[in-house]
Amino acid sequence: MDPSKVDENLDVEQIPWEHDDVTSYIDDLTGGKQPEDILDEQIELIEDLDGEAALERLVIADIANSIISSADVPDDGAGLPPALHKYLIGLILAHSSTSGKRDVNYTDLAGPILDLSLKYLHDTDINAESPPDEKLKSRVEHSLKEQVFLAGKWKFSKQPIEASKRAYSPHNEQLKKELGFTIEEALRCADYIEEKTIERREEIIDDEFIQLVQRMAQSGHTIDVLNQQYDEKGDIDNTSGGEDFKSDSKFLDQLYTKYCDSGGSFFVDYDNMISDRPGDIKKDVLQDFVDRMSDNLGDVDSNRNFRWPYQFNPLSETPIVQVEDRLLVPSGDALRSALESTFYYDLISLEDYGSSDGTHGGEFGRIFGDYVEDWAYDCLMKLYPEEDVYKNPLRPGSYEEACDILVEGRDTLYVIECKTGKIPIHLRNSDFDAIQEELNSKVGEGYTDQALPLVQELRDGTIDELVYDGKLVEISDYNKYQPIILIGESYDSVATYLIDVIVNSESVPPYVIDIYCFQVITEFFESRARFESYIRKRLRLFNDKSIISGDEIDYLGLYYLNDYSFPEMEKNNFVIMEDMGREIAEEIGYKFGH
């Protein structure tokens, strides 16, 4: 759908935007300062801090969040949301040193970061009187910014491990030559370092610590949509001045004081880390791994360019912090997340294997995308017989690839295209036109240039057979055809309910889903019939946009809890969902972790 030609049947009022009172409230909260000014002041504070002490404070918050997330309480966690927590760690890695003030409290350290995110995300000229096309464009821009400031990338805890194996095992020869380890060795080293990190944390955490965290959780609550909070109470809780954040900060400061009084340290001695390694990890491999994945605190000048969440966070490249001969993993899931993403940049830039400019990818780029196809095919095999799923079928005559995967459903033929192209992180701070151009080169190419033409040829009878496994295969005559674009990373709200704003999909709209959610959905449904029914009903939600989430698993959770259907919404009403993944994780027995 072209935003300049908004369908008159689409009620754009369903798409939430910030109303003037909320924008004014946030402006008053920040003293009228612009985001750049707030950030300058916070970096100035961080430059005067002892980075080691500041990171230890954030480790306390990380532990508290892990305890709260495993408890059955209505609380969104301790202090900053996960993405902002990692952003603050990145700022400390980039701008602090190992000397300076140690007495900063959590409110002063983290509060301005929370307010910065609100000011940045909700500083908009869009209001109830704005033209519908401008509302749509603004919502797309906001969605991509929101991920880096608040949401992070959704996936269950074990999925990055599988993604790393699938993505990089074909490149083990290059990894071993350039970095000193294969992806399997890297994962084993990461497991060991995480074990040592947990072991050290458990030496410090006692019953009193856990009780304080439980009290903090009991005093908290879930965070509502900003407009709803303001309309109901006249203020907003998830700010530095909100009661929930102030309460969290008080508890986190108490926990930090208790940590200091214990005389312990979250840092692990480097020599002990190496000498205590298990027998299946070679010494030189572990040393090479630590060397690649760590940086000395305050020593890397290039990190000092990091200021905004839409820039490359040093935590994503080197998630282990080194201070002299001691090591710290400041964020519990940062290490496995880094394994999934950081080697991509090592490999794509290799001379004679990637490309010197790190863009088109060379031989690495040609091979890299195959892992998403293979993963998607394996997922489909859980629901479909082998004879109904065709991977890389060819057109007769030309023998060109027709599509990545073709699935013969019960009454629908599914044409699947897999795309591994990443959204450049700087794009999350771009305007609508730049976002549309970039995503059209990825999702749009897979849809308009590949999946849709094949659908049209199959529908009009131009093609009625394909070549598969060296044989001509007759494709059944279907009345319904469904393009599916499978992507290698989450596009959040842009994929879940705004894709038709980006891609012109008036004929046969695509179902866009990332491989992590696709794996969960194919695992969740016990039959192809229910899987296909979900896709059919899910696509109907694009028409009125009344049920909103940036996470496909939220839609699956609602669908499951509503007896395998989506609730009917009254006109001019919408619901924004979050955290429905818990229901699904429990239902599939935590197969992919928490």
C-alpha positions in Angstrom: 0.0 0.0 0.0 1.4 3.4 -1.0 1.0 5.7 2.1 0.1 8.5 -0.3 -2.9 6.5 -1.4 -4.4 5.3 1.9 -7.2 2.9 1.3 -10.5 4.6 2.3 -11.5 1.4 3.9 -8.5 1.4 6.3 -9.3 3.2 9.5 -6.0 4.9 10.2 -7.4 5.9 13.6 -6.5 2.3 14.6 -2.8 3.1 14.5 -1.7 4.7 17.7 0.3 8.0 17.7 1.3 10.3 20.4 -1.2 12.9 21.5 -0.2 16.4 22.3 -0.6 16.2 26.1 1.8 13.2 26.3 4.4 15.0 24.1 4.1 18.1 26.3 4.5 16.0 29.5 7.7 14.4 28.3 9.0 17.8 27.2 8.3 19.2 30.7 10.0 16.1 32.3 13.2 16.7 30.3 13.2 20.5 31.0 12.7 21.2 27.3 16.1 19.7 26.4 16.7 18.1 23.1 17.8 14.4 23.0 21.4 15.5 21.9 21.7 17.7 25.0 20.4 15.0 27.4 22.9 12.5 25.9 25.8 15.0 26.1 25.2 15.5 29.8 25.0 11.8 30.4 28.2 11.0 28.6 29.9 13.7 30.6 28.8 12.0 33.8 30.0 8.6 32.5 33.4 10.0 31.6 33.9 11.0 35.2 32.9 7.5 36.5 34.9 4.4 37.5 33.6 2.2 34.7 34.3 -1.0 36.7 32.0 0.1 39.5 29.3 1.3 37.0 29.3 -2.0 35.3 29.0 -3.8 38.6 25.9 -1.8 39.3 24.4 -2.9 36.0 25.3 -6.5 36.7 23.2 -6.2 39.8 20.3 -5.0 37.7 20.9 -7.9 35.2 20.7 -10.5 38.0 17.6 -8.9 39.4 15.9 -9.0 36.0 16.8 -12.7 35.6 15.2 -13.5 39.0 12.1 -11.4 38.3 11.6 -12.8 34.8 11.5 -16.4 36.2 8.9 -15.4 38.8 5.1 -15.3 38.3 4.6 -11.7 39.1 3.2 -8.8 37.0 6.4 -6.8 36.7 8.3 -5.6 33.7 11.7 -6.0 35.3 14.2 -4.0 37.3 15.2 -0.5 36.1 15.8 0.0 32.4 14.2 -2.2 29.7 16.7 -4.8 28.3 17.6 -2.8 25.1 18.3 0.3 27.1 20.2 -1.7 29.7 22.6 -2.9 27.0 22.8 0.6 25.5 23.9 2.0 28.8 26.6 -0.8 29.1 27.8 0.2 25.6 28.1 3.9 26.7 30.1 2.9 29.7 32.4 0.7 27.6 32.9 3.5 25.1 33.3 6.5 27.4 34.4 5.5 30.9 37.8 4.5 32.4 39.0 2.4 35.3 39.4 5.5 37.5 36.9 8.0 38.7 33.9 8.3 40.9 32.4 5.2 42.3 29.5 6.7 44.3 26.9 7.3 41.5 23.5 5.9 42.3 21.3 4.0 39.9 18.9 6.9 39.3 21.6 9.2 38.2 23.3 6.5 36.1 20.2 5.1 34.4 17.4 7.7 34.8 18.5 10.1 32.1 18.8 7.2 29.6 15.2 6.3 30.2 14.1 9.9 29.7 16.3 10.2 26.7 14.5 7.3 25.1 11.1 8.8 25.8 12.1 12.2 24.5 13.6 10.7 21.3 10.8 8.3 20.6 7.9 10.7 21.3 9.2 13.9 19.9 6.9 14.2 16.9 4.8 16.6 15.0 2.2 13.9 14.3 -1.2 14.4 16.0 -4.8 13.6 15.6 -5.2 16.1 12.8 -2.3 14.9 10.7 -3.0 13.4 7.3 -3.4 9.6 7.3 -0.4 9.0 5.1 1.8 11.0 7.5 0.5 8.9 10.4 1.4 5.7 8.6 4.9 7.0 7.7 5.5 8.2 11.2 4.4 4.8 12.7 7.0 3.0 10.5 9.8 5.3 11.5 8.8 5.0 15.2 8.7 1.2 15.0 12.3 0.9 13.9 13.5 3.4 16.5 11.5 1.6 19.2 13.3 -1.7 18.7 16.8 -0.3 19.4 15.7 1.8 22.3 13.2 -0.5 24.1 12.5 -3.8 22.6 15.7 -5.5 21.4 15.4 -8.5 19.2 12.9 -11.2 20.3 13.9 -14.8 20.4 13.9 -17.7 22.9 17.2 -18.2 24.7 18.4 -21.4 22.8 17.6 -20.1 19.4 20.7 -17.9 19.0 22.8 -21.0 19.6 21.1 -22.9 16.8 21.2 -19.9 14.5 25.0 -19.6 15.1 25.6 -23.2 14.2 23.5 -23.1 11.1 24.9 -19.7 9.9 28.6 -20.3 10.5 29.4 -24.0 10.3 29.7 -23.8 6.5 32.5 -21.2 7.1 34.5 -23.1 9.8 37.6 -23.3 7.7 37.7 -19.5 7.4 36.9 -18.9 11.1 39.6 -21.3 12.2 42.2 -19.7 9.9 41.3 -16.1 10.8 40.1 -16.3 14.4 41.6 -19.5 15.7 38.3 -21.4 16.4 35.3 -23.0 14.7 31.8 -22.0 15.5 31.3 -25.2 17.5 34.5 -24.4 19.5 33.2 -20.8 20.0 29.9 -22.1 21.4 31.7 -24.4 23.8 33.9 -21.6 25.0 30.9 -19.4 25.5 29.1 -22.1 27.5 32.1 -22.5 29.7 32.5 -18.7 30.3 28.8 -18.4 31.1 29.1 -21.3 33.5 32.0 -19.5 35.3 30.0 -16.2 35.3 27.0 -17.9 36.9 29.2 -19.7 39.3 30.8 -16.4 40.4 27.4 -14.7 40.7 26.0 -17.5 42.8 29.0 -17.1 45.2 27.8 -13.6 45.9 24.0 -13.9 45.8 22.5 -15.1 49.1 19.0 -15.5 50.4 18.9 -11.9 51.6 19.8 -10.7 48.1 17.0 -12.9 46.5 14.5 -11.6 49.1 15.3 -8.0 48.3 14.7 -8.7 44.6 11.4 -10.5 45.4 10.3 -7.4 47.4 11.2 -5.2 44.4 9.1 -7.4 42.1 6.2 -7.3 44.4 6.3 -3.5 44.5 6.4 -3.2 40.7 3.8 -3.5 38.0 3.5 -3.8 34.2 4.0 -0.8 32.0 0.9 0.3 30.1 0.8 2.2 26.8 1.9 5.8 27.4 -1.3 7.4 26.2 -3.3 5.0 28.5 -1.1 5.9 31.5 -1.5 9.6 30.9 -5.2 9.5 30.3 -5.9 7.4 33.4 -3.5 9.0 35.9 -2.2 12.3 34.4 1.4 11.1 34.5 3.7 8.3 33.2 5.3 5.7 35.3 8.2 4.6 33.1 10.2 7.8 33.5 13.1 8.7 35.9 10.5 10.4 38.0 8.0 7.5 38.0 7.2 5.7 41.2 8.1 2.3 39.7 11.5 3.4 38.5 12.3 5.3 41.8 11.3 2.1 43.7 13.5 -0.1 41.5 16.4 2.3 41.9 16.2 2.3 45.6 16.2 -1.5 45.8 19.1 -1.7 43.2 21.2 0.7 45.3 20.6 -1.4 48.4 21.6 -4.5 46.5 24.8 -2.8 45.3 25.7 -1.7 48.8 25.2 -5.3 49.9 27.5 -6.5 47.1 30.2 -4.0 48.1 29.9 -5.1 51.8 30.3 -8.7 50.8 33.9 -8.1 49.6 33.2 -10.3 46.5 33.6 -9.5 42.8 31.7 -10.4 39.7 35.0 -10.3 37.8 36.7 -13.7 37.1 40.5 -14.0 37.1 41.8 -14.6 33.5 44.5 -17.1 34.5 42.0 -19.1 36.5 39.5 -19.0 33.6 42.2 -20.6 31.4 43.6 -23.1 33.8 40.1 -24.3 35.1 38.9 -25.1 31.5 37.4 -28.6 31.0 39.3 -31.2 29.0 37.3 -30.7 25.8 38.5 -27.1 25.4 42.0 -26.5 24.1 44.0 -23.8 25.8 44.9 -22.0 22.6 41.3 -22.1 21.4 40.0 -20.5 24.7 42.7 -17.9 24.6 41.9 -17.0 21.0 38.2 -16.9 21.8 38.6 -14.6 24.8 41.0 -12.4 22.8 38.4 -12.0 20.0 35.4 -11.4 22.3 36.9 -9.0 24.8 38.3 -5.5 25.1 40.1 -3.7 27.8 37.8 -1.2 29.5 38.5 2.4 28.3 41.3 1.4 26.0 39.6 1.3 22.6 39.4 4.7 21.1 37.2 3.6 18.2 34.4 2.8 20.7 34.2 6.5 21.7 32.2 7.1 18.5 29.4 5.1 20.0 26.6 7.5 21.2 23.2 6.3 20.0 21.4 2.9 20.0 21.2 3.0 16.2 25.0 2.9 16.1 27.1 -0.3 16.5 27.3 -1.1 20.2 30.7 -2.3 21.3 28.9 -4.8 23.5 27.7 -6.6 20.3 31.3 -7.1 19.1 33.2 -7.7 22.4 30.7 -8.7 25.1 33.5 -9.6 27.6 35.1 -6.7 29.5 38.7 -7.0 30.6 40.2 -5.0 33.4 43.9 -5.9 33.8 43.9 -9.7 34.3 40.2 -9.9 35.2 37.1 -10.7 33.0 33.5 -9.7 33.3 30.4 -10.5 31.2 28.2 -7.6 32.1 25.0 -8.8 30.4 23.8 -12.4 30.8 22.7 -13.0 27.2 25.2 -10.7 25.4 27.7 -13.4 24.8 25.5 -15.8 22.9 23.8 -12.9 21.1 27.2 -11.7 19.9 28.1 -15.1 18.6 25.1 -15.0 16.4 25.9 -11.6 14.8 29.5 -10.5 15.2 31.2 -13.2 13.0 29.1 -12.1 10.1 31.2 -8.9 9.9 34.5 -10.8 10.3 33.6 -13.0 7.4 32.0 -10.6 5.0 35.1 -8.4 5.1 37.6 -11.2 4.4 39.7 -10.5 1.3 39.1 -13.2 -1.3 36.2 -14.7 0.6 33.9 -11.8 1.5 34.3 -8.4 -0.1 36.8 -5.7 0.7 34.0 -3.1 1.1 31.9 -5.5 3.3 28.8 -5.0 1.2 28.0 -7.6 -1.5 29.7 -10.4 0.5 31.6 -12.3 -2.2 31.7 -16.0 -1.8 30.6 -15.7 1.8 27.5 -13.7 0.8 26.6 -16.2 -1.8 26.6 -19.1 0.7 25.4 -17.3 3.8 21.7 -17.1 3.0 21.4 -20.9 2.5 21.1 -21.5 6.3 17.7 -19.8 6.5 16.3 -21.9 3.7 17.7 -25.1 5.3 16.3 -24.1 8.7 12.8 -23.3 7.2 12.7 -26.6 5.3 13.5 -28.5 8.5 10.7 -26.7 10.3 8.2 -27.6 7.6 9.2 -31.2 7.8 7.6 -31.3 11.2 4.2 -30.7 9.7 4.3 -31.8 6.0 5.2 -35.0 4.3 8.4 -34.8 2.2 6.5 -35.1 -1.1 4.6 -31.8 -0.4 7.6 -29.6 0.2 10.0 -28.6 -2.6 13.3 -26.9 -1.8 14.7 -24.8 -4.7 12.5 -26.2 -7.4 13.5 -25.2 -11.0 11.5 -23.8 -13.9 11.3 -26.2 -16.8 13.3 -25.2 -19.8 15.4 -22.5 -18.3 16.2 -24.5 -15.2 16.3 -21.2 -13.2 15.3 -21.4 -9.6 11.5 -20.8 -9.3 11.5 -20.1 -5.6 13.3 -21.1 -2.4 10.6 -23.4 -1.1 7.2 -24.5 -2.5 4.6 -26.1 -0.1 1.5 -27.9 -1.3 -1.0 -27.2 1.4 -4.5 -28.5 1.9 -6.2 -25.8 -0.1 -3.4 -23.3 -0.6 -0.1 -23.3 -2.4 2.6 -21.5 -0.4 5.5 -19.8 -2.2 8.3 -19.1 0.2 11.3 -16.8 -0.3 14.0 -16.6 2.3 16.0 -13.4 2.9 19.0 -13.0 5.2 19.7 -9.3 4.5 20.1 -7.4 7.7 18.5 -4.0 8.3 21.6 -1.6 8.6 21.5 -0.4 12.1 21.7 3.3 11.1 18.5 2.8 9.1 16.6 2.7 12.4 17.1 6.5 12.6 16.1 7.2 9.0 13.1 8.7 7.5 10.3 6.8 5.8 11.6 7.1 2.3 15.0 5.6 3.2 13.4 2.8 5.2 11.0 2.0 2.3 13.8 1.9 -0.2 16.0 -0.4 2.0 13.2 -2.9 2.9 11.9 -3.0 -0.7 15.4 -4.2 -1.7 15.0 -7.0 0.8 11.4 -8.0 1.5 10.1 -6.2 -1.6 12.5 -8.1 -3.9 11.5 -11.4 -2.5 7.9 -10.6 -2.9 7.4 -8.5 -6.0 10.3 -9.9 -8.1 10.3 -13.5 -7.0 7.3 -14.9 -5.1 4.5 -12.9 -6.7 5.5 -13.5 -10.4 5.5 -17.3 -9.7 2.1 -17.0 -8.0 0.7 -15.2 -11.0 2.2 -17.8 -13.5 0.8 -20.7 -11.5 -2.5 -19.0 -11.2 -3.0 -18.3 -14.9 -1.6 -21.7 -15.9 1.6 -20.4 -17.6 3.4 -22.9 -15.3 1.8 -26.2 -14.2 5.0 -28.2 -13.5 8.4 -27.7 -12.0 11.7 -29.6 -12.0 12.6 -31.1 -8.7 15.3 -33.7 -7.9 15.9 -34.0 -11.6 12.3 -34.9 -12.5 9.3 -33.0 -13.8 6.7 -32.5 -11.0 3.1 -31.6 -11.7 1.9 -28.8 -9.4 -1.7 -29.3 -8.3 -4.3 -26.7 -9.4 -5.0 -24.4 -6.5 -7.5 -21.6 -6.1 -5.5 -20.0 -3.3 -1.9 -19.0 -3.4 0.1 -17.4 -0.5 3.5 -15.8 -0.7 5.6 -16.0 2.5 8.7 -14.0 3.0 11.0 -15.6 5.6 13.6 -13.2 7.0 16.7 -13.9 9.0 16.2 -11.2 11.6 13.2 -9.6 13.2 11.7 -6.5 11.5 9.3 -6.1 14.5 6.1 -4.0 13.8 7.2 -3.3 10.2 6.6 -7.0 9.5 3.8 -7.9 12.0 1.3 -5.2 10.9 2.9 -2.5 8.8 4.5 -4.4 5.9 1.7 -3.3 3.6 2.8 0.3 4.1 6.2 -0.6 2.9 5.5 -3.0 0.1 2.7 -2.6 -2.5 0.8 -5.8 -1.8 -2.7 -5.1 -3.3 -3.0 -8.4 -5.2 -1.8 -11.2 -2.8 -0.4 -9.7 0.4 2.7 -11.5 1.8 3.0 -13.1 5.2 6.3 -11.8 6.5 7.9 -13.6 9.4 11.4 -14.1 10.8 12.9 -17.6 11.1 12.9 -17.6 14.9 9.1 -17.1 15.1 8.6 -19.5 12.2 10.4 -22.2 14.1 8.2 -21.6 17.2 5.0 -21.6 15.2 5.8 -24.8 13.3 6.7 -26.5 16.6 3.6 -25.2 18.3 1.0 -26.6 15.9 0.5 -30.3 15.8 -1.0 -30.4 12.3 -0.6 -28.7 9.0 -4.3 -27.8 9.1 -4.0 -25.7 12.2 -0.7 -24.1 10.9 -2.5 -23.1 7.7 -5.6 -21.9 9.5 -3.4 -19.6 11.7 -1.7 -18.0 8.7 -5.1 -17.5 7.0 -6.6 -15.8 10.1 -3.5 -13.9 10.9 -3.4 -12.2 7.5 -6.9 -10.9 8.0 -5.6 -8.7 10.8 -3.7 -6.5 8.3 -7.0 -5.1 7.1 -8.0 -3.2 10.2 -4.8 -3.2 12.3 -6.9 -3.6 15.5 -4.5 -6.0 17.2 -1.0 -4.7 17.5 2.4 -6.1 18.5 5.9 -6.0 17.2 6.3 -9.7 18.1 4.7 -12.5 16.0 4.6 -14.8 19.0 2.3 -12.3 20.8 -0.2 -13.0 18.0 0.3 -16.7 18.4 -0.2 -16.5 22.2 -3.5 -14.5 21.8 -4.7 -16.9 19.1 -4.0 -19.9 21.4 -5.6 -18.3 24.5 -8.6 -17.3 22.5 -9.4 -20.9 21.5 -7.5 -20.8 18.2 -9.0 -17.6 16.9 -8.5 -13.8 17.1 -11.0 -11.8 19.0 -13.3 -9.5 17.1 -12.6 -5.8 17.9 -15.2 -3.1 17.8 -14.6 -0.3 15.3 -12.1 2.4 16.5 -10.8 0.1 19.2 -7.4 -1.6 19.2 -5.3 -3.7 21.6 -1.5 -3.6 22.0 -0.1 -6.9 23.2 3.2 -7.9 24.8 4.8 -10.8 26.7 2.5 -13.5 25.4 5.6 -15.6 24.6 5.5 -17.1 28.1 2.3 -18.9 27.3 3.8 -20.4 24.2 7.1 -21.3 25.8 5.3 -23.2 28.5 3.0 -25.0 26.0 6.0 -26.3 24.0 7.8 -27.4 27.1 10.5 -24.6 26.9 12.0 -26.5 24.0 13.8 -23.4 22.8 14.5 -22.0 26.2 12.8 -19.1 28.0 
